[in-house]
Amino acid sequence: MKILFVSSEAVPYSKSGGLGDVAGALPEKISESADVTLITPLYRNSAKTPQGIKKLYEFKVRISEDELNCIVYEAEKKGNFRVLLVSNDLFFAREFIYGSNEREYHDNFFRYLFFQNSIVQFIIKEGEGYDIIHLNDWQTSLLPALIKEETSPVLSKSSTILTIHNLGYQGIFEHYHFKDTNLPGYYFTPESLEFYGKLNSLKGGIVHSDRVVTVSPNYANEILTSGFGAGLEGVLSHYSKKFSGILNGADYNIWDPENDPFIFQNYSAENFNRKKENKISLFREYKIPFKKETPLVVAVTRLASQKGIELLMNSINDLRERDIDFIILGTGEKEIEMNLGKLEKKNPRLKFFKKFDEELSHRLYAAGDIFVMPSLYEPCGLSQMYALRYGTIPVVSSTGGLDDTIDDINGRAGTGFKFREKTSSALSTSLLEAAELYKLPSEWEKIAMRGMGKDFSWSKPGKEYLKIYRQLIKEK
């Protein structure tokens, strides 16, 4: 099989969230059984420009009436896996990937339309074609329609699969942008790209892809309802025969305390007692008063309403008299950043790092006793998987992939604590339960061991995607 994996971000070349982690790990895993090419933009300022990249192609890409230059570089090639980078400095040489915390870039529609049209032209230029073109989120969701309108036989052999990582981001733009796609007018209808008078990129991908997958089985069920469907529940239900959920995986080559280069002290389930050295060293580095018997609750998160940060802030305030320490790492919505800063000044038990820091995030997973993730909805979530691997016991809301990956304690069986009501009092109750159990070291270590023993690697998800690929090829 020849697979083209298309993503707007991919570790280690770029990352804004979970999509970057997935695109950095899943294609390489699949390459153990297929010929895989990962293609992603070359962001010159959001990540270090790769060294030693090799120019493969240079050609023109049409956007509306304009002809724009595109260069495709090869950044990596090993075995059946290679990475290609699409370059155009007008669109991709910027400080951020999609925009700052205040606002997205005003021309994101054109940036990712250019990216998608570049991929169409690249496939034609390369001349060999792909059995499967695997798309991810709205930034690549116009590709099935763009491919259908091309007459090249190289494209006609391809089947398309779209993975939805977060239905909350659909790539909705004003109706007048449709003309810039150069697609025939019949695509701008309620049966295709049109959505309440606007252009909905993700909807187009759902309609025109051969298969649609989301990133956990539970979330796949949730988004068929009005509470989670973000207006597309009817479309997803209509195409339910081609829609399913596959749980994301964790890349243990990067996220494993036994060989993590960023943490103070490496450890594993066999020498779990070494974990505490990470907490001691972190507190020493940031001059935080250390007490062995006090549990440390950590959160590594995007500061957005979806992540339940307001619940967490209320809970921290409610628990300010309790013997619990909190550390939060993240950036996001300005109001949340400001309110967290105010809460930190009032509460000496809270430390807030307002930044995106990959190395510090590793250290927090290793130093924490409890990992909190109170999301209002969560398509999959990778953070709770990382926390389990680091022996940091999760406290999570019962939704989406969090429900699929965390087994509730239920009388001290399980791997973490789950709360169902999306309220700060429910979160506080779970945090207090965790803090009480922390006082029983032997019981606590048993739970941590169960979590560390869980396998959320990409092996199983990779096999499930390969099964879908083979089905699509057979149908073709």
N, C-alpha and C positions, 0 to 999 in steps of 0.2 A: 504493500500500500504506500502511496505517496500522499502525505498530509501537509497542508499549509495551515499553520496556526497563526491567526491574525489577532493582535491585541494592541491597544493604545498605550500599554505600559507593560514592562517585564523586568523583573530583577535579574541581573544587577544593573541593567541599563537605565531603568527608570522605575519609580514607585511612588504612588500616592496612597495606596491602600492594598486591600486583599487581592485585587485583580493582578497587581504587579507580582505578588508572591505566587499566585496560581500560574500565571503565564511564565514565570521563571522556573517552575518545577515540573508541571504536567507535561509539556511537550517533550522535554528531555526524557521523562519516564516512558512516554509512549514510543520514543525512538528506539527503545529496546526491542520493539516488535514491528516497527514500521520505519519508513523513511520520512523524517519530519523536518520541516522548515518553519522556524518561528520568524515572523516579520512584524516589526514594530517601528515607530518613529525614532529618529535620532534627535533627541532633545539635548542640545549642546549645553544648556545652562542648568537644567534641573538635575542632571547627573554628570559625573565626570565623563568627558568624551573618551570613548574606548580608544586604546592605542593599537596601532597595527591593523586598522580596518582596511579592507581592500575594495576598491571601486569595481563594481560589476557592470552596471548599466547607467546610462544617462539618456533621458528622453523627455518629451513634452507631455504634459497632462492638461486636458481641457477642463476648465471650470466655467460654466456659462459660456461666454464668448472669449474668455482669456486662455492663452496657452502659457503654462507655467513650467519652469524647469524642475526636474526631479532627478536625484541621484540615488541609486541603490547600492549600498555597501554590504560586503560580507564581513561580519564581526567575529564569527566563530564557526569552526567546522571540526567536528570530531565524530568519527563513526557515521551513524545514520542521522546525526543531528547537526543542523547549522542554524545560525542566527543572521538575519538580514535586517538592515536599518534603512529606513526611508528618510531621505534628507531634503529639506528645503528650509533655509534659514529664515525666510519670511514668516513661516508658520511655526517652526519648532525651536528656533534659537531664542528662548525666553527664560525668564527667571523661574516660572512655575510650569507645571504640566498643563493643567486646565484653567488656571487662574489663581488669584490670591484668596485668602479667607473671606475678604469682603465681597468679591464678585468674580464670576467666571469671565474669561476673555470674550469680548463682544463678537469675535469672528470664529468662535469654535465650530460653527456649522461649516464654514469654508475650510477650516483646518482639517477636519476629519472627512469632509467630502474629498478634499485633495488626497488624503491618505488612502481612501478607498479606491478612488479612480487610479491612483498610482499602482495599486495592487492589481487591478484589472489589466493595466498596460504592461506591468511586469510579467504577469503570467503569459500574455500574448508574446511579449518580447523573448521570454525564455524558451517558449515553443514546445515544452514537454507536457504541461498540464498536471493537474493534481486530481486524485480520486476524491479526496475530501478537503473542503475548505472550512475550517473551524473558526467561527466568529465569536466575539466576546463583547457584550454590552452595546449600547446605542452607537458608540463611535465606529462600529463596523457593521451596523444593521442594515444599511442601504445596499450592501454588497450583493445580496441575492437578487435584488431587482436590477442592479447595474449589470450583473453577469447575464441575466436572462435577456437583456436587450442587446448584448453583443453577439455578433454573428460568427465569431471565430470558433472553429471546431475544437480548438485547444480548451476552451471554456466549457463546451457542451458535455464533456466527460465528467465534470465535477458535481458532486453533491455537497450541500451546505448544511452545517449544523450550527446553531446559535446557542451559546450559554449565556443566561441572564444571571449576572452576579448581584444585582440590586434593582428591583423593579421601580424603586423610587426615583431613579435617574433614567429618563426616557428619551432625551434628546429632542425636546419639543421646540419648534421654531415657527416664526411667522409664515403664513401661507405663501408670501411672495418669494420665499427662498426655493420653492419647488422648481421654479424655472431654471435655477442654477444647476439642478441635477441633470438637465437635458433628457430627462425621462419623458416618455409619452404621457399625454394628459390623463389617460385612463388610470394612471397610478395615483392621482390625487382624488381619490374617492373614499367613502366610508369603508369600503371593502379592502382598502389598501393602506396608503400612507396618511390619509386625511383623518384628523382627530379634532372634533369640535372647531373646525375652521382653520386648524393649524396643521403643520407637518410633524408627524410623530415618527421619529427614526426607528425606535425600538418596535413599535407596532408593525412597521414595514418588515422588520426582520422576522417577527413572529409569523406574519402572514406568508412570506415568500421563502423562508428557509424550509429545508426538507425535514429537519428535526429541530426541536427546541428543548433545551435542558436547563433546569435551574440547579442551584448549588447545595440543596439538601432535600431529601424526600418530604420532610415536614413543611418546609417553605413552599414546595411545589403544591401541596394541598392548601396551604393558607392563602396563596395568591389567587385561588379560584373563588375566593369570597370577597365581598365588598369591603370588609375591614382591612384587607391587606392587598387587594388587587390594584390599587392606585388608578382605577378607571379602566384597566385592561382585563379585568376578570372575565368579562363576556367574550373578549377575543380569545383569551387562553382557553376558556371552556369550549368554544367553538372548534378550536384546534387541539382538543385534549388527546386525540389519537396519536398525535406526533409529539406530545409534551410529557416530560417526566422529570424526576429529580435524582441527581447523583451527588452524594456528599463529597465536598472538597477534601483534600488531604493536606498534611503538613510535611514540609521538607526537613527531614531530620538530619540532612547534611549541614543545615544551617542552624536548626533549632534543637540542640541536644546538649544538656549541661556537661556531658562527659567529655566533649571536645570543643566546646564553645570558647573561642579565643577572646571574647569580650568580657567574660565574667571574672570575678576575683579568684574564685576557687572552683575548679572542675570537680564534679561528683557524679555519682550514678546511684541506682537503687542499692547497689552492693555496699556503697560507703555514704549513705544518706546523711550521716552525721556531719559531713563536710559542708553541707548546704548552708548551715548557720554562719559559716565564715563569710559568706557573701553578704549577709545581713549586717554583720558586725562591721565589715569593711565599708559598706555603703553608708552606714550611719556615721562612721568615722570621717569619711570623705566629705560629707555635707554637714558635719558637726551637729548631728541630730542626737539628742540624749537617748542612750540605748538601755533597754531593760529586757532581759532575756524572756521574761514571762509575758511580755506584751506582744500580742499578735500584730503583724504588719499587713495591712490591706493595700494592695497595689492595683492601679488601673492604667492600662496603656491603651489609649483610645483617641479616635477623632472626636472632637468636641462638637457634637451635633445633637439636636433634640432626639433623633432616632436612637441614639446610644443611651438614652435614659439618664443623661448627666444631671438634669434637674432633680430627679429622684435621688441620685447619689449625693448631691449637695445638701438636700433636705435631710437625708439620713445622717450624713456627717455632722450636721448641726444638731440633730436629735441625740447623737451618741457622743457629744463633746465631753460629757462627764464620765464616760466609760473609758476603760483602760485599753484603748485601741488606737494604733497609729495608722495614718493614711498617707500614701504618696500617689499623686496623679501625674501622668505624663501625656501631653497632647496639645494640639492646636486645633482651631476650628472657628466656630461662630464667635464673633467679637463680643457679643453680650455675655456668652457663657464664659469666655476667657476673663472678662472683666469681673463677673460675679465670683468666679473661682478665686481670682486675686484678692477680692474683698474678704472672702471666707477664710483664706489663708492667713490674712492679717489678724482676724478675730480668733482663729483657732490654732493654738500652738501644736496640736496633734496632726495638722495637715501640712504637707509639703507639696507645692504645685510647681511642676516644670513646664513652662509654656514654650514648648518647642517640639520639633520632630527630630528625634535622636535615636537612630537605630541601635547604636552601641548601648546607650542607657536603657533602652527597652529590654535588651538581653539581661542587663544587670538587675533590673526590677523583677523580671520573671524568676531569676535565681535567688534574689534576696527576699521576696515576698513569702508570707505564710498563706495568705488568702488572696485570690485574684477575683476582682469584682467586675461583672459585666451585666448591667441592668437594662439591656436594650429593650426598647418598646417593640421593635421587630428586628430580626437578624437572619438574613438569607442563609448564611452558614456560620460565619465567624471562624477565624483561625486562632485568635488569641487564647480562647479557652483550651484549644488543643495544645498550644505551646505551654500554657500554664500546667496542664496535666503532666507533660513531659518533664517539667522542671520541679515536680513535686509540690507545686503551689496550688492549693485546693480552691476550685472555683465556686463562687456564689453568683448564680446567673438567673435571669428571668426565663420562664418556661415558654420559649417561642422559637420557631424556625430551627436552625441548625444547633442552637444551644440545647434544645430539647432532644435532638437526635444524638448528641455527643456526650452529655453529662447524665450519669445515673444518680438519681437522688439518694441521699444518705439513708433515709428510711430506717431509722433505728441502727445507724452506724454500718449499714451496707451501702455500697455505692462509691462514687468518686467525687461528689460535690453536693452543694446545696442549691435547690431550685425553689423559686417563689412564683406563684401564678398570677396574683393580682399585681397590676402595674402601679403600685403605690409605694411611697417612701416608707410607710410603716411596715409593709410586707418585706421590703428590702432590709430594713433595720432589724426585723425579727430574725431573718436568715443570718445576718451578720453577727447578731448576738449569739445565735445557736452555734455558729462556727467558732466564735471567740470562747464560748464555754467549753466546747470540745477540745480546743487548743490546749486547755489546762490539763488534758489527759494525754501526755506525750506518746504513750504506746499506741493508743487508739488512733491518734492523729497520724502517726507514722504508717499504720496499716492502710489508712485511706489514701495517703500520699503514694504508697507503694502500688496500690491498685491503679491509681491514675497513671503513674509512670509506666506501668505494664501495658497500658492500652496502645493498640497499634492503629494510628490514624495516618499512616504513610500513604503515598500515592499509588501503592501496588493495586489495591482493590479498585479505586476510582479509575485508574488507568485501564484496567481490564474491562470495566463497564463501558468506558468510552470506545475502546477497541471493538467491543461487541456491537455497539451502535454503528461504528464505521463499516464493519463487515456487512451488517444488515442493509445499510444504504447502498453499498457497492452491489450487493446481490439484487436489490430492487432496481438499481440503474440498469 
